Amino acid sequence: MAFEFKLPDIGEGVVEGELTKWLVEAGQAVVEDTPLFEVLTDKVSAVIPSPRKGIVTKRHFAEGDMVPVGAIVVTIEESGAAVAAPVAAAVVAPAAAAPVAAAVVAVAAAPVREPGERVRAAPATRKLARDLGVDLQAVAGSGEHGRVTKSDIEALANQIASTPTDTPAKAAAPKAPMAATALVRGPDEERIKLKGLRRKIYAKMRESKDHAAHFTYVDEIDFTAIIALQDALAQNGVKSTFLPFVVKAVVLSLQKPEFAYLNAQIDEAAGEIVLKKRYHIGVAAATDAGLVVPVVRDADQKSIRQLIEEIRRVGEGARTSTLPGEEMSGSTFTITSLGKLGGMFATPIVNYPESAILGLHKVEKRPAVVDGQIVIRDRMYMSCSFDHRLIDGHVGAGFVQSVKTYLEQPALMLAELV
């Protein structure tokens, strides 16, 4: 008997997910709880297990496809009889029948959908449409397979807003977004589908550059005192990186009234500045799949010793993909570090919709003037990028100077060790 396994509801508000990896082949025997596939949504990354015992007879989506909740993902024959694996067509992608030569897909000037046809759009995009009063059925999707993006929603909303009130609604045809330029295919190349975490990073960075007005401020920080403190803690069995001290310095600075806008976001649809009253610090971590940002929640309520343990826990969880979705989102300020590969300095991209991000780089021994004498000190360039729509230049500079003061005089944070 054939059992059709549908994508289950895997989170509040989640209506679809990206199938990032198949873990079974057609013709493979499975039992209950055998991992079938991995799925990635706006809120969580999850491995979906089999609810039945049997033989996988058909996989209905390809890796990289967006799968609606409730759609049939895989068919399992429960009879237990051996089933020959289908030939090459076992994985069916929505566009599998399209010829390879059709590399350029024209963007329609207006949406062409059958009545009742479901619109492809991420949960965050659907929310934006609701907030702006835009009918998704009226939006021409510029994304892959006609997927509607946030930029599509905003473009139509702006056009509607600029349309005279006495103009019939049907005259407000949506303006098609600019189509992406297709690269000419060549013989000496390899093409890899943009999917999974890399596709999310791609979209997130594009969103940040499209919305935030970036500017970066750089200063040099003397870490000699922090290194001495690290050594003292290590002698008492507490090993730590620089990061917990930086998190504490950042939070203490964010709590100052003059830097409130650095722990804030802009609600563009409402035209409001949203001041965050809690301090959830994102700590960017490199993984084999790409950069992720686990979150240290309520960092202001944790001592440095607690921060050491929490940063270690979420970092390890992010690298092993074992953190629950709620610990991978909701940050109000982000810190990113290139560690030993940090070079001199870089310009980090704001983790939109946040308003600022702090970048840490390589600590090196450099000559410095201290009390009129040239001495060797452990120093690092620190760069902080800001959304200039919210953060004025002197405010951003003042914030970095505040963080610098705490790090160069860690005695100001010592009370937090207990």
Secondary structure, DSSP 8 states (H G I E B T S, - for coil): -EEEEE----STT--EEEEEEE-S-TT-EE-TT-EEEEEE-SS-EEEEE-SS-EEEEEE-S-TT-EEETT-EEEEEETT--------GGGB--TTTTS-TT-------SS----TT----B-HHHHHHHHHHT--GGG----SGGG-B-HHHHHHHHHHHHTS-TTS-GGG---------------SS-------HHHHHHHHHHHHHHHH--EEEEEEEEE-HHHHHHHHHHHHTT----SHHHHHHHHHHHHTSGGGGGGGEEEETTTTEEEE-SS--EEE-EE-SS-EE--EETTGGGS-HHHHHHHHHHHHHHHHTT-S-GGGGS--SEEEEE-GGG--S-------TTSSEEEEE---EEEEEEETTEEEEEEEEEEEEEEETTT--HHHHHHHHHHHHHHHH-GGGGGGGG-
